[in-house]
């Protein structure tokens, strides 16, 4: 593996490093912005002043063991929490949660006398407080190559950065969610149960330990929520798993499915009410969720259905957006309020 002591000399080295991928990481868009809008090439003269905190730059003091010694001060940029001045194409996939969408940073050494950047590094967080030394790279020598690329989309494609629109995973909207399923299917009730009980009102995807009734647990080992085997996962999910096990996330995420009514008696009656006990449409739907044990959070959430008793239907597998989860949770809240009768 390349390390900080071996500067990246070619764009292909940046691609091999894995920096900024997969979606929704923002590091590649951040690097494009830095090269094209934050400095003038080839002199690396600063257009934005790190010492003034422009675009969320702030002084980085504790770099021992991470970066080589220099008398110049180090500054970090890329924390989307700390600024609203970065362009939309850098921040558009930010979820508002401590996840991959705010994972990446650029670190620079800056000479205030000449108003020039010296060394430039890319890195990622290993947890909320520390950077990952094994994924910290000097990119000073490839800045001109990035600068010579005139199209940001071409740069992203060169780095194999794929958004959901460019993969086989599709977002499903609220109308499709509630109109495309036959009455015998149990996916709308189970989706409603998950959004209302397992996701917080602030949509942080933090598991609500006090409100879980056995079918989901903070450590997903319950009878109804079980790890997926590789041959159960659709091609889109396999792509996501390959990113995870390539070491590109905070820690390894596991994928779990929920909804097999043959497997549990702990789901509520409104989920299981239409179950016939046979291998038919009343038990064909599933929810698949990635779970990060390090953060105790759900990651991506998908809905799918079985094409047969063993395999999922890749043409009916959808990633559920945060907006949809909010809409389902809001609908549940409104329904609950309407059922409260005055004294």
CORNOR-V681841 format. One record per helix or strand of 2 or more residues. SS is the DSSP state (~ for helix, > for strand). FROM is the first residue (numbers start at 1). TO is the last residue. If there is no record, write none. Layout:
SS:FROM:TO
SS:FROM:TO
This chain:
~:11:17
~:27:37
>:39:40
>:45:46
~:50:52
~:54:56
>:58:60
>:73:77
~:80:82
~:88:91
~:100:102
>:104:111
>:116:125
~:133:135
>:137:138
~:140:147
~:152:158
~:164:166
>:170:172
~:174:179
~:187:197
~:209:211
>:225:227
~:230:232
~:235:245
>:254:258
~:269:272
~:281:283
>:285:292
>:297:306
~:314:316
>:318:320
~:322:338
